[in-house]
Amino acid sequence: MQDKCGIVGIYSHNDSKNVASPIYFGLYALQHRGQESAGISTHNGQDLNTYRGMGLVCDVFNNGKVDELEGQVGIGHVRYSTTGSSLLENSQPFFSEFQGGNIAIAHNGDIINSMELRQELKAQGHQFRSTTDSEVICHMLSREYIKNQDMIECIKAVTRQLIGSYSMVVLVNCDLYVVRDPLGMKPLALGQKEDLNMVASETVAFDVIGAKLLRDVEPGEIILLNDKITSYKMDTSWIKRAHCMFEYVYFARPDSIIDQRDVYQVRLNIGKALHQEFPAKADVVMPVPDSAITAAIGYSRASGLPYGEGLIKNRYIGRTFIMPTQGERETSVKLKMNPIISELEGKSIVLLDDSIVRGTTSKSLIDVLKQTGVKEIHLRIGCPPIISPCYYGVAMATKKELIAANHSVQEIKESLGVDSLGYLSLESLIKCIGIDKEQLCTGCLDGEYPTELPRDLELYESCRC
């Protein structure tokens, strides 16, 4: 799986304060959500200034680029592509001119009906420079503004046409608008520091600049962020909540708080629940770093087995590291994860991982562990089997590529070559998160999606490969 995107928006009450620097640090804290590109847009009262680039935040904004972005209001984005290829023109914030002046948008999520909306806009004469959902939304806002020059009403009109997931920050001249979809699928939080009002995908972006969490942006809420915080609500009476369960299992940093849930505590709960459902006789509990570390600690505490490290992760290998041949792919696994032979040889281990998608990485990792002379491997997975694709911004795989969609747990166990395999049950996962099933999106686990799906699934999936 690949991470989704991360967004930041900041408004300063101080006319002389440039917000690019705190946006930069906020994006740095959200780097785990996207490593392909980064960008910042600011407005100084007269002009919209934008700088974007391919790569990590620290690489894009080197050589004083942040200092060149003047303005007391701005937005930022880190990207992993789900809709639109990994190209500079698809990086965000997306910016444009429209009848009301200048607009810039940063978006986390995936609009299921974006292809239909794009064709409709093209037929009306709109020209596109990218292949992203964000440009579609930008053109839609521009079209609505011609009809009704009230941006709040424009945003409401546009969101009524969108199917999918979206947390957005929209910079219209000096006005900063914040939008979270009625499902509440993508996280978005509101924070404050002295003369700054701030929103971000995760609360860790607040921590890095010393801001405090005020609250979550509510599903279906639109906020105008300036010297004060003004809230508006969409009509959400027709829709239920559908918070993404994978934020808690994998995507979010463990030190984040999402929808009033402490992610670290949720992952401790997952480890404890895995021990309750699948205890094992072993010498040590070990994680696949980094996302399974907290769950492994929880399993260790519940079982009384010691926690240990058997794999060291090379954090300088990107998540999109792909090699064309099998031999090179096996080498890439060893580059990412190197075993500590002295901690593994002759031992029975409980190995914790957050998920299994295709199973290819898991198989390579198990093979690496076996080469150290490990005695037994009891694999425990912190979520149920993934049997269906995600259509809301998680680039995981098509259904035919998902190992659990095509094989039983016993078959997966035999394919991986482990001594035992246990997936956390859906019931336990729901309890660990602490949100009712009716308010979670578990479509990838049970095929029950909170919205209608794309009309042409094959075309949709091919556009996201």
KOLGU-375989 format. One line per 8 residues: for each residue x, y, z of C-alpha. Coordinates in Angstrom, 2 decimals. Example, Ala and Ser with C-alpha at 12.3 -4.5 7.8 and 13.67 -1.06 7.14 Angstrom:
<recs>
12.30:-4.50:7.80 ~ 13.67:-1.06:7.14
</recs>
This chain:
<recs>
0.00:0.00:0.00 ~ 0.95:3.60:-0.46 ~ 0.22:6.52:1.78 ~ -2.35:9.11:0.99 ~ -1.66:12.83:0.86 ~ -1.20:15.35:3.65 ~ -2.47:18.93:3.78 ~ -1.80:22.02:5.90
-3.47:25.43:5.98 ~ -2.47:28.44:8.12 ~ -3.83:31.95:8.60 ~ -1.84:34.50:10.62 ~ -3.50:37.41:12.41 ~ -0.19:39.25:12.09 ~ -0.01:41.03:8.72 ~ 3.78:40.99:8.76
4.16:37.27:9.50 ~ 4.96:34.86:6.68 ~ 3.21:31.51:7.11 ~ 5.38:29.55:4.64 ~ 7.83:28.51:7.35 ~ 5.28:26.93:9.75 ~ 3.56:25.32:6.74 ~ 6.92:23.83:5.74
7.45:22.34:9.20 ~ 3.88:21.04:9.23 ~ 4.45:19.30:5.90 ~ 7.70:17.88:7.24 ~ 5.73:16.25:10.06 ~ 3.30:14.82:7.48 ~ 6.00:13.47:5.18 ~ 4.87:9.89:5.89
1.63:10.63:4.03 ~ 3.35:11.29:0.71 ~ 6.88:11.35:-0.63 ~ 6.42:12.03:-4.35 ~ 5.99:15.80:-4.35 ~ 5.47:18.79:-2.08 ~ 4.17:22.31:-2.55 ~ 3.15:25.52:-0.78
0.91:28.41:-1.90 ~ 0.74:31.73:-0.03 ~ -1.07:35.03:-0.59 ~ 0.43:38.38:0.44 ~ -2.65:40.51:-0.09 ~ -1.89:41.17:-3.73 ~ -0.42:38.07:-5.31 ~ -0.68:34.30:-5.05
2.76:32.69:-4.79 ~ 3.24:28.97:-5.34 ~ 6.25:26.69:-5.36 ~ 6.07:22.94:-6.01 ~ 8.56:20.22:-6.74 ~ 9.09:16.49:-6.98 ~ 10.59:14.68:-3.99 ~ 10.69:15.11:-0.23
9.82:18.35:1.56 ~ 13.42:19.04:2.53 ~ 14.61:18.56:-1.06 ~ 11.89:20.64:-2.70 ~ 12.28:23.61:-0.35 ~ 16.04:23.89:-0.21 ~ 18.13:26.96:-1.02 ~ 15.79:29.44:0.66
12.65:28.66:-1.36 ~ 10.44:28.95:1.73 ~ 11.62:32.52:2.40 ~ 10.53:33.56:-1.08 ~ 6.88:32.64:-0.38 ~ 5.55:35.76:1.32 ~ 2.08:35.97:2.79 ~ 0.04:35.80:5.98
-2.16:32.99:4.68 ~ -1.22:29.80:2.85 ~ -1.71:26.11:2.20 ~ 0.65:23.16:1.70 ~ 0.57:19.61:0.39 ~ 2.60:16.40:0.31 ~ 1.50:13.90:-2.30 ~ 1.33:10.27:-3.13
-0.50:9.86:-6.44 ~ -3.76:7.96:-6.58 ~ -5.50:9.92:-9.33 ~ -2.98:11.32:-11.81 ~ 0.56:10.22:-12.51 ~ 3.60:11.16:-10.46 ~ 4.47:14.26:-12.49 ~ 5.21:17.88:-11.58
2.03:19.13:-13.26 ~ 0.04:16.87:-10.94 ~ 1.73:18.12:-7.78 ~ -0.22:20.34:-5.44 ~ -1.40:22.89:-4.47 ~ -3.12:23.26:-7.82 ~ -3.56:26.95:-8.64 ~ -5.43:28.96:-11.23
-7.09:32.27:-12.00 ~ -10.85:32.60:-12.05 ~ -13.45:35.35:-12.19 ~ -12.99:36.15:-8.52 ~ -9.19:36.37:-8.63 ~ -6.76:33.58:-7.70 ~ -7.45:30.14:-6.30 ~ -5.22:27.33:-4.97
-6.38:23.92:-3.77 ~ -4.69:21.12:-1.80 ~ -6.67:17.89:-1.54 ~ -6.38:14.62:0.35 ~ -8.63:11.88:-0.97 ~ -10.09:10.50:-4.17 ~ -13.18:11.57:-6.12 ~ -14.80:8.46:-7.56
-16.77:10.32:-10.24 ~ -13.92:12.64:-11.24 ~ -13.65:11.20:-14.76 ~ -17.33:11.88:-15.48 ~ -17.05:15.40:-14.02 ~ -13.92:16.06:-16.09 ~ -15.66:15.08:-19.33 ~ -18.60:17.32:-18.46
-16.28:20.27:-17.81 ~ -14.35:19.66:-21.03 ~ -17.62:19.68:-22.96 ~ -18.29:23.11:-21.45 ~ -14.95:24.43:-22.71 ~ -12.76:24.05:-19.61 ~ -9.09:23.35:-20.38 ~ -7.07:20.98:-18.17
-3.36:21.12:-17.40 ~ -3.18:18.04:-15.15 ~ -4.91:14.72:-14.54 ~ -5.72:15.26:-10.85 ~ -9.00:15.42:-8.97 ~ -7.90:18.78:-7.58 ~ -8.06:20.51:-10.95 ~ -11.54:19.10:-11.49
-12.65:20.66:-8.19 ~ -10.94:23.94:-9.11 ~ -12.84:24.20:-12.41 ~ -16.10:23.29:-10.67 ~ -15.62:26.08:-8.13 ~ -14.85:28.51:-10.93 ~ -18.01:27.47:-12.78 ~ -20.15:27.86:-9.67
-18.64:31.27:-8.88 ~ -19.95:32.63:-12.16 ~ -23.46:31.63:-11.05 ~ -23.17:32.65:-7.40 ~ -20.35:34.84:-6.13 ~ -20.65:33.51:-2.58 ~ -17.76:31.08:-2.09 ~ -19.42:29.17:0.77
-22.44:28.50:-1.42 ~ -20.12:27.59:-4.30 ~ -18.34:25.03:-2.13 ~ -21.65:23.56:-0.97 ~ -22.85:23.30:-4.58 ~ -19.65:21.56:-5.66 ~ -19.59:19.08:-2.78 ~ -23.13:18.01:-3.64
-21.73:16.75:-6.96 ~ -18.68:14.95:-5.55 ~ -18.70:11.23:-4.77 ~ -15.75:9.98:-2.77 ~ -13.42:11.27:-0.09 ~ -11.93:14.71:0.34 ~ -10.34:16.88:2.94 ~ -9.37:20.17:1.31
-7.80:23.53:1.97 ~ -8.85:26.15:-0.58 ~ -7.08:29.50:-0.83 ~ -9.22:32.10:-2.59 ~ -7.19:35.31:-2.66 ~ -6.62:36.01:1.07 ~ -9.46:33.77:2.26 ~ -8.71:30.25:3.51
-11.55:27.74:3.28 ~ -11.37:24.30:4.91 ~ -13.59:21.42:3.76 ~ -14.11:17.89:5.08 ~ -16.38:15.49:3.24 ~ -19.67:14.35:4.84 ~ -18.27:10.83:5.31 ~ -15.38:12.14:7.39
-13.21:9.55:5.67 ~ -10.00:11.59:5.57 ~ -8.78:13.10:8.84 ~ -8.59:16.85:9.35 ~ -7.93:18.74:12.57 ~ -8.11:22.36:13.70 ~ -5.35:23.93:15.79 ~ -4.18:27.28:17.10
-1.00:28.99:18.24 ~ -0.96:32.59:19.46 ~ -1.62:34.55:16.27 ~ -2.04:31.49:14.01 ~ -5.13:29.48:13.09 ~ -4.21:26.16:11.48 ~ -5.62:22.98:9.97 ~ -3.75:19.79:9.10
-4.33:16.17:8.19 ~ -2.81:15.04:11.48 ~ -2.17:16.64:14.85 ~ 1.57:15.96:14.61 ~ 1.73:18.98:12.30 ~ 0.56:21.11:15.24 ~ 3.07:19.60:17.63 ~ 6.08:20.51:15.52
5.31:24.26:15.64 ~ 3.91:24.30:19.17 ~ 0.24:24.73:18.23 ~ -2.52:23.15:20.31 ~ -5.32:20.95:19.06 ~ -8.70:22.67:19.26 ~ -10.87:19.96:17.73 ~ -11.44:17.83:14.65
-13.01:19.44:11.61 ~ -16.43:17.82:11.58 ~ -17.56:15.66:8.67 ~ -19.54:17.88:6.30 ~ -18.09:21.05:7.80 ~ -16.79:24.08:5.88 ~ -14.64:26.55:7.81 ~ -13.61:30.06:6.80
-10.29:30.57:8.54 ~ -9.11:34.14:9.05 ~ -8.93:36.34:12.16 ~ -11.72:34.15:13.49 ~ -12.99:30.65:12.86 ~ -16.38:30.63:11.12 ~ -18.12:27.30:10.65 ~ -20.70:26.31:8.05
-22.39:22.95:7.60 ~ -23.32:20.96:4.53 ~ -26.56:18.98:4.53 ~ -25.35:15.64:5.88 ~ -28.69:14.22:7.02 ~ -28.68:11.76:4.13 ~ -25.29:10.20:4.74 ~ -23.57:8.23:7.49
-20.00:8.63:8.76 ~ -17.28:6.43:7.28 ~ -13.93:7.12:8.96 ~ -11.08:5.23:7.27 ~ -10.04:2.35:9.52 ~ -6.59:2.21:7.90 ~ -5.64:5.56:9.38 ~ -5.58:3.82:12.75
-4.00:0.58:11.56 ~ -1.27:1.95:9.33 ~ -1.32:5.40:7.75 ~ -1.32:7.90:10.59 ~ 1.71:8.50:12.73 ~ 1.25:6.75:16.11 ~ 1.63:10.08:17.94 ~ -1.40:11.57:16.16
-4.91:11.99:17.51 ~ -7.63:11.36:14.93 ~ -11.31:11.96:15.60 ~ -10.60:12.01:19.33 ~ -8.82:8.65:19.21 ~ -5.19:8.28:20.24 ~ -3.60:6.30:17.39 ~ -0.87:4.89:19.65
-3.46:3.52:22.06 ~ -5.47:1.98:19.22 ~ -2.38:0.13:18.01 ~ -1.57:-1.07:21.53 ~ -5.14:-2.38:21.65 ~ -4.62:-4.17:18.36 ~ -1.55:-5.96:19.70 ~ -3.36:-7.01:22.86
-6.38:-8.23:20.88 ~ -4.13:-10.25:18.57 ~ -2.71:-12.05:21.58 ~ -6.20:-12.78:22.88 ~ -7.27:-14.23:19.53 ~ -3.99:-15.85:18.50 ~ -1.63:-16.63:21.38 ~ 1.63:-18.38:20.52
4.43:-20.19:22.30 ~ 7.53:-18.25:21.35 ~ 10.73:-16.73:22.65 ~ 10.16:-13.14:21.56 ~ 7.71:-10.72:19.91 ~ 9.07:-8.68:17.00 ~ 7.55:-6.06:14.66 ~ 7.95:-5.40:10.98
9.15:-1.81:11.39 ~ 7.91:0.84:11.56 ~ 4.12:0.65:11.39 ~ 3.77:-2.54:13.47 ~ 6.03:-1.50:16.35 ~ 3.25:-0.27:18.64 ~ 1.08:-3.35:18.04 ~ 4.06:-5.59:18.82
4.54:-3.75:22.11 ~ 0.87:-4.38:22.89 ~ 1.20:-8.08:22.06 ~ 4.32:-8.33:24.22 ~ 2.63:-6.69:27.21 ~ -0.45:-8.90:26.92 ~ 1.49:-12.14:26.44 ~ 4.38:-11.55:28.83
6.79:-12.45:26.03 ~ 9.77:-10.11:25.70 ~ 9.73:-7.49:22.95 ~ 12.74:-7.52:20.64 ~ 14.08:-6.21:17.38 ~ 14.89:-8.67:14.65 ~ 14.72:-6.35:11.66 ~ 16.34:-2.98:11.14
14.72:-0.68:8.59 ~ 16.74:1.46:6.22 ~ 14.74:4.70:6.34 ~ 16.50:6.12:3.30 ~ 14.84:3.72:0.89 ~ 11.66:5.22:-0.54 ~ 8.28:3.54:-0.27 ~ 7.94:3.51:-4.05
11.22:1.64:-4.54 ~ 10.48:-0.69:-7.47 ~ 12.85:-2.98:-9.33 ~ 12.10:-4.65:-12.70 ~ 13.52:-8.14:-12.05 ~ 12.90:-10.70:-9.32 ~ 16.55:-10.66:-8.29 ~ 16.51:-6.90:-7.92
13.23:-7.03:-6.00 ~ 14.76:-9.49:-3.53 ~ 17.74:-7.16:-3.14 ~ 15.38:-4.23:-2.51 ~ 13.76:-6.10:0.39 ~ 17.19:-6.61:1.94 ~ 17.97:-2.94:1.42 ~ 14.79:-1.99:3.26
14.95:-4.57:6.05 ~ 18.12:-6.15:7.37 ~ 17.90:-8.99:9.93 ~ 19.84:-9.13:13.20 ~ 21.07:-12.72:13.07 ~ 22.06:-12.89:16.75 ~ 18.48:-12.04:17.76 ~ 16.86:-14.52:15.39
18.99:-17.63:15.04 ~ 17.40:-20.65:16.70 ~ 14.46:-18.68:18.13 ~ 10.71:-18.96:17.82 ~ 9.30:-15.51:17.09 ~ 5.90:-13.85:16.94 ~ 6.16:-11.44:14.01 ~ 3.69:-8.52:13.94
2.73:-6.71:10.72 ~ -0.08:-4.25:10.03 ~ -1.46:-5.89:6.87 ~ -0.86:-8.21:3.93 ~ -1.85:-6.86:0.51 ~ -0.36:-8.82:-2.40 ~ 1.78:-11.00:-0.16 ~ 4.94:-10.60:-2.25
6.75:-8.36:0.23 ~ 5.70:-10.57:3.15 ~ 7.02:-13.66:1.35 ~ 10.37:-12.01:0.63 ~ 10.65:-10.86:4.24 ~ 9.86:-14.32:5.60 ~ 12.53:-15.77:3.32 ~ 15.07:-13.28:4.67
14.20:-14.28:8.25 ~ 14.49:-17.99:7.46 ~ 17.97:-17.47:6.10 ~ 19.06:-16.36:9.59 ~ 18.20:-19.78:11.03 ~ 15.05:-18.68:12.88 ~ 13.29:-21.71:14.37 ~ 9.61:-20.74:14.04
7.69:-17.75:12.69 ~ 4.18:-17.04:14.01 ~ 2.84:-14.21:11.86 ~ 0.16:-11.92:13.33 ~ -1.62:-9.28:11.24 ~ -3.15:-6.17:12.79 ~ -6.25:-6.07:10.58 ~ -8.56:-8.58:8.88
-7.76:-9.94:5.40 ~ -7.96:-7.30:2.67 ~ -10.38:-8.70:0.09 ~ -11.46:-5.65:-1.90 ~ -9.77:-2.58:-3.39 ~ -10.01:0.90:-1.91 ~ -11.73:3.56:-4.03 ~ -11.11:6.47:-1.67
-7.45:7.35:-2.01 ~ -5.46:4.30:-0.92 ~ -3.38:2.80:-3.73 ~ -3.34:-0.80:-2.57 ~ -4.12:-3.18:-5.47 ~ -6.82:-4.44:-7.79 ~ -9.00:-7.30:-6.58 ~ -7.16:-9.87:-8.70
-3.88:-8.83:-7.04 ~ -5.14:-9.07:-3.45 ~ -3.92:-12.36:-2.01 ~ -6.78:-12.66:0.52 ~ -9.39:-12.11:-2.21 ~ -8.21:-15.23:-3.98 ~ -6.82:-17.51:-1.25 ~ -7.89:-18.81:2.16
-5.94:-18.01:5.32 ~ -4.56:-21.55:5.30 ~ -3.40:-21.15:1.70 ~ -1.76:-17.81:2.53 ~ 0.00:-19.40:5.51 ~ 1.38:-22.16:3.30 ~ 2.37:-19.70:0.56 ~ 4.29:-17.50:3.00
5.89:-20.50:4.69 ~ 5.11:-19.46:8.28 ~ 4.34:-21.82:11.17 ~ 1.08:-20.06:12.02 ~ -0.89:-17.08:10.72 ~ -3.50:-15.02:12.53 ~ -5.46:-12.04:11.24 ~ -7.24:-9.75:13.69
-11.00:-10.20:13.40 ~ -13.18:-7.33:12.20 ~ -15.09:-7.34:15.48 ~ -11.88:-6.94:17.46 ~ -10.58:-4.21:15.16 ~ -13.76:-2.19:15.65 ~ -13.41:-2.51:19.43 ~ -9.74:-1.52:19.29
-10.55:1.66:17.37 ~ -13.55:2.50:19.54 ~ -15.82:3.69:16.72 ~ -19.03:1.88:15.80 ~ -18.99:-0.21:12.63 ~ -21.67:2.07:11.16 ~ -19.23:4.98:11.34 ~ -16.17:3.25:9.84
-15.22:2.56:6.25 ~ -14.29:-1.12:6.07 ~ -14.90:-1.58:2.35 ~ -11.51:-3.16:1.71 ~ -12.21:-5.74:4.45 ~ -15.81:-6.71:3.73 ~ -16.75:-5.13:0.39 ~ -19.33:-2.87:2.05
-18.60:0.58:0.62 ~ -20.16:3.81:1.94 ~ -20.79:5.30:-1.55 ~ -21.64:4.11:-5.01 ~ -18.66:2.73:-6.91 ~ -17.20:3.88:-10.26 ~ -19.35:2.94:-13.23 ~ -16.44:1.32:-15.06
-14.32:-0.42:-12.42 ~ -11.71:-1.68:-14.87 ~ -11.17:1.80:-16.34 ~ -11.08:3.31:-12.86 ~ -8.45:0.84:-11.62 ~ -6.32:1.22:-14.75 ~ -6.19:4.99:-14.19 ~ -4.81:4.44:-10.70
-2.12:1.88:-11.54
</recs>
